[in-house]
Amino acid sequence: MDLKVDKQQILECRMKSQASSLIHERRSANYKPNIWKYGFLESLNSKYDGDDYTRQSEKLIEDVRNHMMFVETEDLIAQLELIDSIGKLGLTNHFEKEIKEALDTIASIENNNPYMTENLYATALHFKILRQQGYKVSQDVFGGFLDEKGMLEKSHFSDVKGMLELLEASNLALDGENILDEAKASSTVALRDSNICNILDNNLARHVVHALELSSHRRVGWFNVKWHIHAYEKDNHVKTILLELAKLNFNMVQATLQKDLKEASTWDVGETEQLPGCMKICFQVLYNTTCEIAHEIEEENGWNLVLPHLSKVAEQERGDAPSAILCYMREMNASEPTSEAKIRGMIDNAWKKINGNCLRTPQQVPFLSPFINIATNIARLAHILYQDGDGFGDQEKGSRLIHSLLAEPLLL
């Protein structure tokens, strides 16, 4: 009996020693308390949720259609730039029919126009927009810009707009598209040249910095709308009426998001009867799990006020939160630069798989487009949150983006 006790004591001592060692080695994420309190969500209120603004928006949409008829625009580049601007300003859903008709026409034109095949900016813009919308377009359109070694000719490096658009296009690459891999590497090097920003006007320089930080394709489009509105305000090439519509549309969508958040923050179980079956199951599992946790705490501590707190409060968490780079360094005994390059390569390969599964589907199965957009945006959100570290745990970083999206309307 004494021997068993001794063994048990030894085992307990070892476990305590190991736990103590782990505690000393364990890095704390030091997550800050959630700033998105129930009271804050209830305080959100926008004046742009009303019939007057809806009528104003409808009038602006019609004015844009009248002043910017896609079918009457003979300049191919002007058409592409207009479609690109409408997408970046978050207005695509208002002009889906017009955009589809324009792109069908553009896609049917043979790529033998010298102005297109010899103009890097036009070729990259054409490739990017068509592939974004699910049209078949080959990486070979960039073949004429490569030298005999398959490298991008250095004569194009001074074409900043062309290199910028090439970088954006290269992020739509699929597995095995080596030309686009070369395009991404070369355009990145050219745009990071310390002399580039010195010779650019401020607005173009801002676009270069923005694209180098993270390409448009890897950003959640709606999170990027306000940035583009501010950028286009400084660009004389963008029509005033389009900017006016973009600002009003942003504020109206913001009002809708505020309303949705208020409704979601009630946690009223009875309201789940209006949800689809799959969502009912998810909500019920979450609700039951919360109730079970509350019941266990109440039994252990003899306190019956746990559930209300669990229903209203995101929990402060502490724990081990090593980065993917740090994990790779430890597992492979690699240096930080080597590990960072490896992880970035893995991210690029993952995006190529996403591109392969998502970019071509809209044309083949149109009714899947909404689901595809949602699924891709989840990947984009993860990329944004962890682009420069732990954006989930860093409340200040995440809050700036979300606060701008939800609580700060644009001045009209």
Secondary structure, 3 states (H helix, E strand, C coil): CHHHHHHHHHHHHHHHHHHHHHHHHCCCCCCCCCCCCHHHHHHCCCCCCCHHHHHHHHHHHHHHHHHCCHHHCCCHHHHHHHHHHHHHCCCHHHCHHHHHHHHHHHHHCCCCCHHHHCCHHHHHHHHHHHHHCCCCCCHHHHHHHECCCCCECHHHCCCHHHHHHHHHHHCCCCCCCHHHHHHHHHHHHHHCCCCHHHHCCHHHHHHHHHHHHCCHHHCCHHHHHHHHHHHHHCCCCCCHHHHHHHHHHHHHHHHHHHHHHHHHCCCCHHHHHHCCHHHHHHHHHHHHHHHHHHHHHHHHHCCCCHHHHHHHCCCCCCCCCCCHHHHHHHHHCCCHHHHHHHHHHHHHHHHHHHHHHHCCHHHHCHHHHHHHHHHHHHHHHHHHHCCCCCCCCCHHHHHHHHHHHHHCCCCC
